[in-house]
Amino acid sequence: MKLGWKKRLFISVGILGSIFIIVYMVLILTMDKPPLAEFKTCQQVLAKAKRANADVYSPEYYSAADRKYQAALIEWKIQNEKIFFQRNYTKAKEQILIATLKAEEANASSGVNRNSLKMKYLQEVELLKLKLDNYHDVFIHLPLKVNVRKNYEFGKLSLEQGLNAFSSGDIMQATKRLNEGKLKIGIADKEVNALLKEYFGNFSKWQNWCSATIRMSEQNNGYAFIVDKLKHKGYLYFKGKLNKEFDVEFGRNWIGNKYYAGDKATPEGLYRVIKKKGSGDSKYYKALLINYPNDEDYASFNSKKRQGLISKNSRIGGLIEIHGDGGKGADWTSGCIALSNSEMDELFSITPIGTPVTIIGSRVSLAELLN
């Protein structure tokens, strides 16, 4: 018995529907799945790296990981906008895998880099401390410009702030402060080094003067007094041997030679004591007058006048003494050499008229001084 056409149509639609359902189910079961687990894993690794400050200590790896993660998100969104059976998450999976690997590398290397940064910081701190020690041991006495001193003080403050940050574990803030301090101290050092380089052009002459004075003390079996300006020290020799050291102070423009009256500079050269002034004979506590200006000073003064380096109305000056009322911790005289009263008593009591007095810039070379 033949089926009616309606029945056959119904059966055909049923078969087609079943086929469609089967095909749909197959597509559902076989379609590409989004990498949910991979994204979650990557997020966890990135968060771990962030907690380890990998973005600071290992920025290349961390940035690469973040870029790949963002690219994977974009690719995921692109695929989600397609018809479900056309979606392909292969590229997103590749990108998220690379992102995870880079995040792992960032996390692993951040600890190593952090320790390396700490070591570098501590090494540079030591170098900066040496520069500041040089400033406080030597440069503090130099007649420097106000802005140069401010740069040194800024550098010192930056170093202290950096060390506080370092002790709190903030290595990046510590490094920032260190770099600020290095910059300011570098600017100050440049100016100071230029000043000292020019000044130490006379070093060989100072050496010769110093050696000659010590030999004179030895040959005469007597005293000699050598003044080291840079160290702010006076060295008393007896029979060619160092007998005692004294702290001394000068005129405020002491670096370099004295050229004319009123320049507040302390002279450099080979001199001798020509008069002893006790209490009441000098406006200071006690004094040893030296024979400034000598023949060399007159020759230099006249030469500079002819060259127009000093005013034609300038006078050469005189009355340079080693005197008391010192111990102020600053350079304050009009060009004389000042000692504390107690040390002046000692020097005055044993120093006869005729004692050699040699005033030099430094007994040691600039390289030795800076090292």
C-alpha positions, 0 to 999 in steps of 0.5 A: 500500500502506497504511502500518501504524499503527506506522510512521505513529506513528513518522513523526509522532513524528519530525516532531514531534521535528524541529519541537521541535528546530527550535523549540528551536534557534530559541529558543536562537538568538533568546533574549536574551544576557546583557551579558557584554562590557558588564559587563566594560567597566564593571568596567574603567572602575570600576577605573580610576576607583577608582585615580584616587580618584574615590570621594574626588574625585568621589564623586557620580559614582562612587557613582551608577556603583556603584549602577547597577552593583549594580542591573544585577547584581541584574537579571541575577540575576533574569533568570538565574532565569527559563526561558531563553526568557523572559529579557530583559536589556534593563533590565540592559543599560540599567543597566550602560550608565549605570553605565559612563557615570557611571564615565567621568564620575567618572574624568574629573572626579576629576582636575579636582576633585583639582586644585581641592581642592589649590588650595583647600587651599593658599589656606586654608593661607595664611589659617591661616598669617596667623592663626598669624603674627598670634599669634606677632607680636602675640598671643604677648604677650597674657596668655592662658589656658592653653587658648587657647595650647594651641589655637594650638599645636594648630593650628600642629602640625595645619598642619605635619602637613597640609603633610607629608601634602600633600607626600606626595600625601595631599590628603585627610589634609592637608585633614583636618589643616587642618580640625582646625587651623582649628577649634582656631585659630578657637576661640582667635581668638574668645576673643582677638578678644573680649579685644582688642575690649574693650581697643581701646575706649580706642583714640581716647584712646590716639591723643590721648595719643600725638599730644599727647606727640609735639607736646610733644616737638616744642614743647619741642625735647626727648625723649618716650618712648611705650610701646606695650604690644601691640607691646612696644615703647618709642619714643623721640622727639626734637623730635617725630621718632622717634629710637629703638625699644626692646624692653620687658617688663611685668607679666604682667597688662599688658593693660588699666590698673593698678587697685591695688597687687599686680595685676601690671598696667602702668599706662596714661596720661600720665606723666613722669620724676620721678627717675633712679636709678643703679646702687645706687639701685634694686633693678634695674640702673638706673631712671627713676621715673615719677609713677604714680599721677597725678590720673586714676589716683586718680580711677579707683581711688576710683571703682572702690572705690565701685562695689565693683569692687576691694576696699575694702582695696586700695591704689593702689600706686606705684613704677612705673619704667622699669628694667633687668634686662629682655631676658627675652623674657617679662612678669615685672615687678610692673607696671614697664617693663623694658629690657635693661641695654644699652638702659637705659644708652642711655635713662638717659644721654639722658633728663632728669627731666621727660621725658614718658612715655606708656603706651598699649595700641597706636599702631595700630587693631585692624583695622590690627593684624590686617591 
